[in-house]
């Protein structure tokens, strides 16, 4: 005679515990402030929340005047680069649980670019440098009708790393030379030049090398690795700059 075995119901999962986090944000309103000021906010958060979630909660529930950029919220658009506890990061990729929540979390705008309001800077100087290196394909000939420009896997791999740039400015605004110089192209512009300098389909690599062989070009880099550490996409920025320097010296890509 068989005996029916009753399934034991699973134990209920313990609810995820929330906790209170203090964010100290560097605020600046050009209509009211002569200098930036720090303001603290206490926010109820969960371990899987991100700094961007905390900023949204502050804006929606505590202070609607808080101003910051964001778009995709998935680390692709690069809109929400800011300094978090003294390091350049994307707010949408920085998990609360990865920070020391026993202490206040400091949030401020990235450095080296004109501050407009709160966590927003004027990105035009950054994009001006980007445009100056001609970051687009410049071929001398047209592909065959109905055909693509053929490229080997090895040729594509040569510049694969620098195709990952999302123009967030985290690398450029982490560079001490960019903070103080004001004219330096900056790491992001050089990375995007690298992407086409080493593209076998492009015929204007020497033009870009000449542009970067300038007193405000690659030779201003001091190889501090700040840019590589700051890149949210893991691009080996310092290596790319070194490769551009070598191409200038060797006269070839």
Residue frames as qw, qx, qy, qz and C-alpha x, y, z in Angstrom:
[[0.000, 0.890, 0.457, 0.000, 0.00, 0.00, 0.00],
 [0.450, 0.367, -0.017, 0.814, 1.56, 3.28, -1.06],
 [0.284, -0.716, -0.407, 0.492, 1.68, 6.23, 1.23],
 [0.314, 0.840, 0.192, 0.398, 1.19, 9.71, -0.23],
 [0.547, -0.262, -0.176, 0.776, 3.99, 12.11, 0.62],
 [0.072, 0.949, 0.304, -0.036, 2.90, 15.65, 1.10],
 [0.535, 0.465, -0.062, 0.703, 5.23, 18.30, -0.31],
 [0.404, -0.603, -0.335, 0.601, 6.55, 20.62, 2.35],
 [0.265, 0.927, 0.205, 0.168, 5.82, 24.17, 1.33],
 [0.587, 0.307, -0.195, 0.723, 8.96, 26.26, 0.90],
 [0.351, -0.594, -0.377, 0.618, 9.80, 28.66, 3.67],
 [0.238, 0.939, 0.237, 0.075, 8.85, 32.22, 2.81],
 [0.603, 0.335, -0.098, 0.717, 11.74, 34.34, 1.68],
 [0.340, -0.602, -0.313, 0.651, 12.87, 37.00, 4.09],
 [0.297, 0.923, 0.238, 0.055, 11.95, 40.45, 2.83],
 [0.595, 0.347, -0.075, 0.721, 14.82, 42.53, 1.47],
 [0.382, -0.707, -0.342, 0.488, 15.76, 45.01, 4.12],
 [0.289, 0.838, 0.100, 0.451, 15.89, 48.70, 3.27],
 [0.587, -0.405, -0.224, 0.664, 18.25, 51.15, 4.91],
 [0.069, 0.980, 0.138, -0.129, 18.73, 54.88, 5.15],
 [0.694, 0.134, 0.133, 0.695, 21.53, 56.43, 3.12],
 [0.084, -0.872, -0.091, 0.473, 22.80, 59.98, 3.42],
 [0.621, 0.458, 0.283, 0.570, 23.73, 61.67, 0.14],
 [0.203, -0.755, -0.033, 0.623, 25.64, 64.93, 0.33],
 [0.580, 0.570, 0.441, 0.381, 25.22, 66.65, -3.02],
 [0.292, -0.308, 0.088, 0.901, 27.13, 69.65, -4.29],
 [0.274, 0.772, 0.573, -0.021, 24.43, 72.06, -5.38],
 [0.210, -0.282, 0.162, 0.922, 24.68, 75.14, -7.56],
 [0.294, 0.763, 0.574, 0.031, 21.90, 77.33, -8.90],
 [0.423, 0.171, 0.152, 0.877, 23.29, 80.14, -11.08],
 [0.161, -0.693, -0.345, -0.612, 20.20, 82.25, -10.36],
 [0.599, -0.768, -0.129, -0.186, 20.76, 82.13, -6.61],
 [0.819, -0.458, 0.096, 0.332, 24.28, 80.99, -5.73],
 [0.188, 0.903, -0.377, -0.081, 27.60, 82.71, -6.18],
 [0.072, 0.479, -0.874, 0.043, 29.45, 79.53, -5.19],
 [0.676, -0.124, -0.689, -0.232, 28.48, 75.86, -5.02],
 [0.433, -0.438, 0.512, -0.598, 27.20, 74.57, -1.68],
 [0.248, 0.039, -0.968, 0.012, 26.75, 71.13, -0.15],
 [0.635, -0.195, 0.117, -0.739, 23.31, 69.82, 0.83],
 [0.028, -0.139, 0.984, -0.107, 22.53, 66.53, 2.53],
 [0.720, -0.056, -0.210, -0.659, 19.54, 64.24, 1.97],
 [0.364, -0.167, 0.887, -0.231, 18.48, 61.09, 3.82],
 [0.646, 0.217, -0.413, -0.604, 16.96, 58.50, 1.48],
 [0.750, -0.131, 0.600, -0.246, 15.43, 55.09, 2.12],
 [0.489, 0.543, -0.579, -0.362, 17.06, 52.65, -0.30],
 [0.972, -0.072, 0.202, -0.093, 17.55, 48.95, -1.06],
 [0.584, -0.457, 0.527, 0.415, 20.87, 47.17, -1.76],
 [0.572, 0.293, 0.620, 0.449, 20.07, 46.73, -5.45],
 [0.192, 0.950, 0.229, -0.093, 19.28, 50.42, -5.93],
 [0.647, 0.273, 0.077, 0.708, 21.74, 52.64, -7.74],
 [0.218, -0.331, -0.161, 0.904, 22.88, 56.19, -7.13],
 [0.145, -0.163, -0.463, -0.859, 20.60, 57.22, -10.00],
 [0.420, -0.533, -0.715, -0.168, 17.64, 55.71, -8.11],
 [0.399, -0.511, -0.436, 0.624, 18.61, 57.74, -5.05],
 [0.089, -0.141, 0.144, 0.975, 18.80, 60.95, -7.10],
 [0.283, -0.353, -0.638, -0.623, 15.39, 60.22, -8.61],
 [0.448, -0.567, -0.676, 0.146, 13.92, 59.64, -5.17],
 [0.287, -0.402, -0.229, 0.839, 15.33, 62.92, -3.91],
 [0.051, -0.004, -0.354, -0.934, 14.03, 64.82, -6.93],
 [0.382, -0.360, -0.681, -0.510, 10.58, 63.22, -6.88],
 [0.570, -0.571, -0.590, 0.041, 10.01, 63.15, -3.14],
 [0.520, -0.569, -0.266, 0.579, 12.17, 65.78, -1.47],
 [0.087, -0.693, 0.122, 0.705, 13.51, 68.51, -3.75],
 [0.685, 0.591, 0.422, 0.056, 12.22, 68.90, -7.29],
 [0.201, 0.947, -0.206, -0.140, 14.86, 71.51, -8.07],
 [0.585, -0.442, 0.616, 0.290, 17.69, 68.95, -8.01],
 [0.626, 0.700, -0.148, -0.309, 19.12, 68.90, -11.53],
 [0.436, -0.404, 0.756, 0.273, 21.06, 66.14, -13.27],
 [0.550, 0.402, -0.490, -0.544, 21.25, 64.43, -16.65],
 [0.441, -0.094, 0.892, -0.040, 20.13, 60.86, -17.36],
 [0.557, 0.289, -0.382, -0.678, 18.59, 58.99, -20.24],
 [0.700, 0.090, -0.660, -0.260, 18.83, 55.23, -20.79],
 [0.623, -0.551, 0.383, -0.403, 19.73, 54.34, -17.16],
 [0.990, -0.008, 0.138, 0.016, 21.62, 51.26, -18.42],
 [0.556, -0.560, 0.415, 0.453, 25.19, 52.49, -18.87],
 [0.627, 0.365, 0.526, 0.443, 24.90, 53.05, -22.62],
 [0.229, 0.901, 0.258, 0.262, 24.06, 56.73, -23.17],
 [0.590, 0.073, -0.222, 0.772, 26.74, 58.15, -20.86],
 [0.102, -0.766, -0.220, -0.596, 24.51, 61.02, -19.73],
 [0.601, -0.766, -0.079, -0.213, 24.83, 60.60, -15.98],
 [0.707, 0.161, -0.365, 0.584, 28.60, 60.72, -15.43],
 [0.301, -0.867, 0.073, -0.389, 29.36, 62.39, -12.08],
 [0.273, 0.421, -0.723, 0.475, 31.81, 62.24, -9.21],
 [0.803, -0.467, -0.212, -0.304, 30.68, 59.80, -6.53],
 [0.779, -0.586, 0.115, 0.188, 32.86, 59.68, -3.41],
 [0.214, -0.777, 0.423, 0.414, 35.62, 61.41, -5.35],
 [0.383, -0.117, 0.803, 0.440, 35.61, 59.05, -8.33],
 [0.440, 0.290, -0.318, -0.788, 34.12, 59.53, -11.78],
 [0.246, 0.133, 0.960, -0.025, 31.34, 57.00, -12.31],
 [0.333, -0.278, -0.540, -0.721, 28.01, 56.55, -14.05],
 [0.422, -0.185, 0.475, -0.750, 25.23, 57.02, -11.52],
 [0.851, 0.080, -0.107, -0.507, 23.16, 54.32, -13.24],
 [0.800, 0.226, -0.549, 0.086, 25.92, 51.71, -12.82],
 [0.148, 0.371, -0.663, 0.633, 26.92, 52.49, -9.25],
 [0.624, -0.446, -0.621, -0.160, 25.08, 50.21, -6.82],
 [0.411, -0.768, 0.176, -0.458, 24.40, 51.53, -3.34],
 [0.927, -0.369, 0.075, -0.003, 25.57, 48.23, -1.83],
 [0.814, 0.282, -0.089, 0.500, 29.01, 48.65, -3.40],
 [0.114, 0.676, -0.219, 0.694, 29.61, 51.85, -1.43],
 [0.327, -0.112, -0.718, 0.604, 30.27, 52.30, 2.28],
 [0.288, -0.652, -0.443, -0.544, 26.79, 53.23, 3.47],
 [0.572, -0.567, -0.430, 0.407, 28.00, 53.72, 7.03],
 [0.273, -0.384, 0.033, 0.881, 29.30, 57.05, 5.81],
 [0.420, 0.730, 0.182, -0.508, 27.65, 59.78, 3.72],
 [0.657, 0.281, 0.517, 0.472, 27.91, 59.39, -0.05],
 [0.037, -0.660, 0.079, 0.746, 29.27, 62.52, -1.73],
 [0.551, 0.508, 0.586, 0.307, 27.96, 63.35, -5.20],
 [0.009, -0.751, 0.067, 0.657, 29.12, 66.24, -7.38],
 [0.672, 0.721, -0.012, -0.166, 29.48, 67.24, -11.02],
 [0.864, 0.120, 0.108, 0.478, 32.48, 66.06, -13.03],
 [0.333, -0.744, 0.092, 0.572, 35.47, 68.40, -13.00],
 [0.413, -0.199, 0.514, 0.725, 37.17, 70.42, -15.71],
 [0.074, 0.460, 0.628, 0.623, 34.03, 71.55, -17.56],
 [0.150, -0.252, 0.129, -0.947, 31.96, 74.69, -16.84],
 [0.007, 0.324, 0.872, -0.366, 29.36, 74.03, -14.14],
 [0.195, -0.365, -0.450, -0.791, 25.84, 74.95, -15.26],
 [0.597, -0.431, 0.114, -0.667, 23.59, 73.73, -12.43],
 [0.843, -0.336, 0.335, -0.254, 23.92, 71.13, -9.67],
 [0.717, -0.217, 0.624, 0.222, 25.28, 67.99, -11.37],
 [0.671, 0.649, 0.324, 0.151, 25.16, 69.35, -14.93],
 [0.362, -0.536, 0.304, 0.700, 28.20, 70.73, -16.76],
 [0.515, 0.735, -0.128, -0.422, 28.54, 72.37, -20.17],
 [0.832, -0.043, 0.506, 0.223, 29.70, 69.55, -22.45],
 [0.559, 0.827, 0.020, -0.051, 30.45, 71.78, -25.46],
 [0.014, -0.804, 0.588, 0.087, 34.24, 72.06, -24.83],
 [0.599, -0.191, 0.778, 0.008, 34.36, 68.27, -24.59],
 [0.710, 0.494, 0.502, 0.008, 32.46, 67.76, -27.84],
 [0.308, 0.913, -0.210, -0.167, 34.50, 70.49, -29.58],
 [0.228, -0.596, 0.759, 0.133, 37.65, 68.43, -28.96],
 [0.654, 0.142, 0.742, -0.035, 35.84, 65.31, -30.11],
 [0.615, 0.742, 0.241, -0.115, 34.80, 66.93, -33.39],
 [0.085, 0.883, -0.404, -0.225, 38.28, 68.32, -34.00],
 [0.378, -0.390, 0.817, 0.191, 39.86, 64.87, -34.37],
 [0.546, 0.289, -0.478, -0.624, 37.45, 64.05, -37.23],
 [0.380, -0.136, 0.879, -0.256, 35.84, 60.96, -35.64],
 [0.775, 0.428, 0.254, -0.390, 34.30, 59.52, -38.78],
 [0.763, 0.062, 0.532, 0.362, 35.37, 57.29, -41.66],
 [0.249, 0.826, -0.207, -0.461, 37.28, 59.15, -44.42],
 [0.766, 0.058, 0.563, 0.304, 37.96, 56.80, -47.37],
 [0.021, -0.502, 0.412, 0.760, 39.56, 57.88, -50.64],
 [0.229, 0.046, -0.788, -0.570, 37.47, 55.53, -52.74],
 [0.709, -0.070, 0.108, -0.694, 33.93, 54.25, -52.92],
 [0.520, -0.102, 0.845, -0.069, 33.07, 50.60, -52.34],
 [0.028, -0.064, -0.826, -0.560, 31.94, 48.53, -55.27],
 [0.508, -0.152, -0.160, -0.832, 28.30, 49.08, -56.13],
 [0.847, -0.250, -0.256, -0.393, 26.12, 47.07, -53.81],
 [0.780, 0.024, -0.511, 0.359, 29.13, 45.95, -51.76],
 [0.521, -0.852, -0.023, 0.037, 30.37, 46.73, -48.27],
 [0.197, 0.782, -0.557, 0.199, 33.91, 47.73, -47.35],
 [0.931, -0.107, -0.345, 0.046, 35.47, 44.36, -46.54],
 [0.106, -0.739, 0.543, -0.385, 37.59, 44.06, -43.41],
 [0.625, 0.068, -0.768, 0.125, 39.25, 41.03, -41.86],
 [0.691, -0.634, -0.345, -0.020, 38.52, 39.88, -38.33],
 [0.684, -0.219, -0.165, 0.676, 42.09, 40.77, -37.32],
 [0.186, 0.342, 0.122, 0.913, 41.80, 44.28, -38.79],
 [0.443, -0.662, -0.319, -0.513, 38.53, 44.82, -36.94],
 [0.766, -0.499, -0.329, 0.235, 40.01, 43.56, -33.68],
 [0.533, 0.204, -0.151, 0.807, 42.82, 46.13, -33.95],
 [0.064, -0.269, 0.126, -0.953, 40.54, 48.96, -32.83],
 [0.464, -0.465, -0.720, -0.223, 37.74, 47.02, -31.16],
 [0.409, -0.408, -0.563, 0.592, 38.42, 48.39, -27.68],
 [0.074, -0.238, -0.078, 0.965, 38.05, 52.03, -28.66],
 [0.255, -0.316, -0.608, -0.682, 34.70, 51.46, -30.38],
 [0.397, -0.487, -0.757, 0.179, 33.16, 51.06, -26.90],
 [0.145, -0.085, -0.253, 0.953, 33.34, 54.77, -26.01],
 [0.030, -0.702, -0.707, -0.074, 29.96, 56.27, -25.03],
 [0.178, 0.515, 0.055, 0.837, 31.22, 59.88, -24.78],
 [0.516, -0.723, -0.457, 0.043, 30.33, 60.18, -21.10],
 [0.154, 0.818, -0.251, 0.495, 33.44, 62.36, -20.45],
 [0.805, -0.594, 0.021, 0.001, 34.31, 60.34, -17.34],
 [0.839, -0.002, 0.043, 0.543, 37.85, 59.76, -18.60],
 [0.344, 0.597, 0.054, 0.722, 38.50, 63.29, -19.83],
 [0.325, -0.783, 0.022, -0.530, 37.13, 64.93, -16.69],
 [0.860, -0.495, -0.004, 0.128, 39.29, 62.67, -14.50],
 [0.754, 0.308, -0.030, 0.579, 42.49, 63.91, -16.18],
 [0.409, -0.699, -0.155, 0.565, 44.56, 66.41, -14.12],
 [0.315, -0.080, 0.381, 0.865, 46.02, 67.92, -17.29],
 [0.036, -0.560, -0.627, -0.540, 42.52, 68.60, -18.64],
 [0.346, -0.787, -0.454, 0.235, 41.52, 70.25, -15.33],
 [0.381, -0.684, 0.029, 0.621, 44.38, 72.72, -15.46],
 [0.390, -0.057, 0.519, 0.759, 45.18, 73.13, -19.14],
 [0.363, 0.620, 0.293, -0.631, 41.87, 74.04, -20.73],
 [0.450, 0.622, -0.391, -0.508, 43.19, 73.33, -24.23],
 [0.182, -0.270, 0.941, 0.090, 44.22, 69.67, -24.03],
 [0.515, -0.005, -0.627, -0.585, 42.18, 67.43, -26.33],
 [0.632, -0.272, 0.488, -0.537, 41.63, 64.99, -23.50],
 [0.326, -0.176, 0.927, 0.050, 41.51, 61.18, -23.41],
 [0.600, 0.453, 0.605, -0.262, 38.05, 60.70, -24.99],
 [0.474, 0.794, -0.152, -0.348, 38.96, 62.67, -28.12],
 [0.036, 0.585, -0.790, -0.177, 42.18, 60.68, -28.49],
 [0.485, 0.047, 0.862, -0.141, 40.32, 57.39, -27.98],
 [0.620, 0.621, 0.396, -0.271, 37.89, 58.30, -30.76],
 [0.320, 0.781, -0.453, -0.288, 40.76, 59.34, -33.03],
 [0.266, -0.363, 0.893, 0.036, 42.41, 55.98, -32.29],
 [0.659, 0.295, 0.642, -0.260, 39.25, 54.20, -33.41],
 [0.661, 0.730, 0.109, -0.133, 39.69, 55.57, -36.96],
 [0.019, 0.791, -0.591, -0.159, 43.49, 55.90, -37.09],
 [0.253, -0.304, 0.917, 0.047, 43.75, 52.12, -36.85],
 [0.719, 0.408, 0.455, -0.332, 40.75, 51.32, -39.04],
 [0.474, -0.111, 0.675, 0.554, 42.07, 49.65, -42.22],
 [0.337, 0.663, 0.624, 0.240, 39.15, 51.11, -44.22],
 [0.059, -0.961, -0.136, 0.233, 40.12, 54.70, -43.41],
 [0.702, 0.408, 0.083, 0.578, 42.56, 56.79, -45.44],
 [0.010, 0.853, -0.052, 0.519, 42.94, 59.84, -43.19],
 [0.798, -0.474, -0.252, 0.275, 44.93, 58.40, -40.30],
 [0.564, 0.088, -0.076, 0.817, 47.85, 60.74, -41.01],
 [0.113, -0.636, -0.169, -0.744, 45.54, 63.75, -40.84],
 [0.682, -0.675, -0.192, -0.207, 44.45, 62.74, -37.35],
 [0.813, -0.220, -0.150, 0.518, 48.00, 61.94, -36.28],
 [0.340, 0.372, 0.009, 0.864, 49.06, 65.42, -37.39],
 [0.378, -0.706, -0.181, -0.571, 46.19, 66.95, -35.40],
 [0.806, -0.579, -0.123, -0.005, 47.22, 65.05, -32.27],
 [0.745, 0.006, -0.086, 0.661, 50.94, 65.75, -32.79],
 [0.001, -0.783, -0.080, -0.616, 50.30, 69.18, -31.36],
 [0.134, 0.323, -0.598, 0.721, 51.35, 70.81, -28.11],
 [0.551, -0.133, 0.383, -0.730, 47.80, 70.19, -26.82],
 [0.796, 0.146, -0.462, -0.362, 47.63, 66.71, -28.31],
 [0.924, -0.190, -0.332, 0.019, 48.83, 63.32, -27.07],
 [0.566, 0.290, -0.447, 0.629, 52.10, 64.69, -25.69],
 [0.300, -0.543, 0.242, -0.746, 50.23, 66.45, -22.89],
 [0.891, -0.306, -0.264, -0.207, 49.30, 63.05, -21.45],
 [0.112, -0.677, 0.640, -0.346, 51.24, 62.28, -18.25],
 [0.638, 0.057, -0.765, -0.065, 50.22, 58.60, -18.09],
 [0.269, -0.309, 0.600, -0.687, 48.57, 58.77, -14.67],
 [0.192, -0.159, -0.959, -0.131, 45.99, 56.09, -15.64],
 [0.276, 0.245, 0.473, -0.800, 43.15, 58.20, -14.15],
 [0.539, 0.268, -0.302, -0.740, 41.32, 57.92, -17.46],
 [0.473, 0.078, -0.862, -0.165, 41.56, 54.14, -17.60],
 [0.085, -0.153, -0.832, 0.527, 40.38, 53.82, -14.00],
 [0.315, 0.296, 0.292, -0.853, 37.42, 56.13, -14.67],
 [0.384, 0.135, -0.604, -0.685, 36.14, 54.52, -17.87],
 [0.672, -0.024, 0.495, -0.550, 32.80, 52.77, -17.17],
 [0.870, 0.387, -0.122, -0.282, 33.21, 50.66, -20.31],
 [0.844, -0.337, 0.358, 0.213, 36.60, 49.23, -19.35],
 [0.658, 0.723, -0.064, 0.199, 38.46, 50.79, -22.29],
 [0.743, -0.307, 0.024, 0.594, 42.25, 50.72, -21.94],
 [0.206, 0.971, 0.125, 0.000, 42.43, 54.46, -22.51],
 [0.313, -0.809, 0.416, 0.273, 46.06, 54.97, -21.50],
 [0.628, -0.062, 0.683, 0.367, 47.13, 52.15, -23.84],
 [0.491, 0.722, 0.450, 0.186, 45.21, 53.72, -26.72],
 [0.004, 0.987, -0.116, -0.111, 46.96, 57.05, -26.12],
 [0.496, -0.552, 0.588, 0.322, 50.33, 55.27, -26.04],
 [0.644, 0.268, 0.646, 0.311, 49.54, 53.55, -29.36],
 [0.337, 0.911, 0.219, 0.092, 48.71, 56.91, -30.96],
 [0.247, -0.875, 0.357, 0.214, 52.02, 58.32, -29.66],
 [0.611, -0.235, 0.677, 0.336, 53.88, 55.36, -31.15],
 [0.583, 0.587, 0.518, 0.218, 52.10, 55.77, -34.49],
 [0.129, 0.990, -0.032, -0.055, 53.21, 59.42, -34.60],
 [0.378, -0.719, 0.535, 0.234, 56.82, 58.52, -33.81],
 [0.589, -0.056, 0.753, 0.289, 56.95, 55.58, -36.22],
 [0.237, 0.383, -0.370, -0.812, 55.06, 57.35, -38.98],
 [0.423, -0.045, -0.793, -0.437, 52.65, 54.45, -39.46],
 [0.676, -0.302, 0.188, -0.646, 49.60, 52.91, -37.87]]
